[in-house]
Amino acid sequence: MKAAKFKYVAPRSLEEALGHLGSDPDAKVLSGGQSLMPLLAMRLAAPSVLVDLQHVPGLNAIEDIDNAVRIGARVTHRAVEHSELVARRVPILSLAARHIAHPQIRSRGTFGGSTAHADPSGEWPTVLLAVGATMHLQGAAGRRDVHADDFFVGPFTSSMEPAEILTQVSVPATWDRWSFQEAAVKAGDYGLALVAAVASVENDTITDARVSVGAAVGSVTRLREVEQLLIGAAPDLNTAERAARVATDSVKPISDIHGSSDYRRNLVGSLVKRAIVELKNGA
Ligand SMILES: Cc1cc2nc3c(=O)[nH]c(=O)nc-3n(C[C@H](O)[C@H](O)[C@H](O)COP(=O)(O)OP(=O)(O)OC[C@H]3O[C@@H](n4cnc5c(N)ncnc54)[C@H](O)[C@@H]3O)c2cc1C
């Protein structure tokens, strides 16, 4: 099947891009095209205008700002994967990046595109929810910031307005420990279950923690019962085993042709245990 007819524009500024989006409710942003183009080809989406962001300046930087690493929406998965700044300041992104598809797709697909797409199986949505990232959005009326807790509101659904553009994402660099775990049938496939975990640790006690799950659930979700168990506990094997049991009991997994809900429930428990063991070791 071929895509339905659409108009293509390649604006040279954010204002121009916002103008196109604001003047046609069926216009859509195009970034790396690695999710949108297949949807067009299958006619699961039929926008009237594609607003290509590739020539819009100011969306391509990775910067160290205010205890956070700020990543431009047009930065590719591969640039994140190979960034020395990312590896040093927010290593969970380097760990997760290598699980996204294959190098060819990582070279075209973008950080902002994946975040905006809000795929429940996406590595970035799962990680950004765990770390408590902030999304920076620009609309015709101005700029606003949305915390990850309020951004991912459902499967393939974010709280962005149709005429807004995601410009950057700020990833807090303040966590002491980080872990990303994924189970997939083979390398490069979408995962069957993803778990991202971060913690602050003082005197061998976890003082704060956030844990999220993707792919095994209908929408990226925090495992709040696991977070409650972790806070005040020692990052040790005993805590990891208890956290795994709580995750197994509390997660609400999906069931599909790739795996039953019981299978995914156990997978999430195993990944949570691995994640907490990695937090223990200071990954
Ligand atoms: C074979 C294959 C395997 C893949 N495997 C994985 C995988 O394992 N894990 C994974 O996470 N992804 C996977 N992907 C998807 C890939 O990561 C995409 O790059 C990503 O989901 C979308 O990024 P993009 O830049 O390609 O966005 P696009 O496809 O251009 O856009 C995606 C959506 O986001 C919107 N959008 C894009 N940028 C913005 C913006 N700045 N502001 C507002 N809206 C915006 C678009 O309008 C569109 O609705 C795979 C893709 C393919 C083709």
The ligand as a Gaussian input file, in Angstrom:
#p B3LYP/6-31G(d) Opt

LIG

0 1
 C       11.798000      -1.829000      12.140000
 C       11.634000      -0.820000      13.269000
 C       11.962000      -1.206000      14.551000
 C       11.817000      -0.305000      15.620000
 N       12.138000      -0.709000      16.881000
 C       12.000000       0.139000      17.914000
 C       12.339000      -0.238000      19.237000
 O       12.815000      -1.345000      19.505000
 N       12.129000       0.667000      20.230000
 C       11.620000       1.922000      19.983000
 O       11.441000       2.710000      20.924000
 N       11.304000       2.311000      18.734000
 C       11.484000       1.459000      17.705000
 N       11.173000       1.880000      16.434000
 C       10.629000       3.251000      16.252000
 C       11.790000       4.269000      16.153000
 O       12.458000       4.354000      17.393000
 C       11.310000       5.677000      15.809000
 O       12.489000       6.400000      15.486000
 C       10.599000       6.471000      16.859000
 O        9.537000       5.765000      17.431000
 C        9.975000       7.751000      16.275000
 O       10.975000       8.702000      16.054000
 P       11.064000       9.433000      14.659000
 O       12.049000      10.508000      14.806000
 O       11.313000       8.409000      13.621000
 O        9.601000      10.105000      14.572000
 P        8.546000      10.178000      13.389000
 O        8.279000       8.813000      12.860000
 O        8.928000      11.220000      12.415000
 O        7.283000      10.710000      14.216000
 C        6.624000       9.897000      15.164000
 C        5.433000      10.660000      15.749000
 O        5.872000      11.718000      16.595000
 C        5.436000      12.996000      16.101000
 N        6.569000      13.896000      16.315000
 C        7.849000      13.664000      15.932000
 N        8.650000      14.630000      16.377000
 C        7.872000      15.507000      17.045000
 C        8.133000      16.726000      17.738000
 N        9.368000      17.208000      17.854000
 N        7.087000      17.380000      18.294000
 C        5.830000      16.882000      18.197000
 N        5.522000      15.724000      17.582000
 C        6.528000      15.050000      16.997000
 C        5.068000      12.767000      14.645000
 O        4.090000      13.681000      14.214000
 C        4.550000      11.337000      14.693000
 O        3.228000      11.318000      15.159000
 C       11.327000       1.012000      15.358000
 C       11.026000       1.415000      14.048000
 C       11.185000       0.505000      13.005000
 C       10.859000       0.974000      11.610000

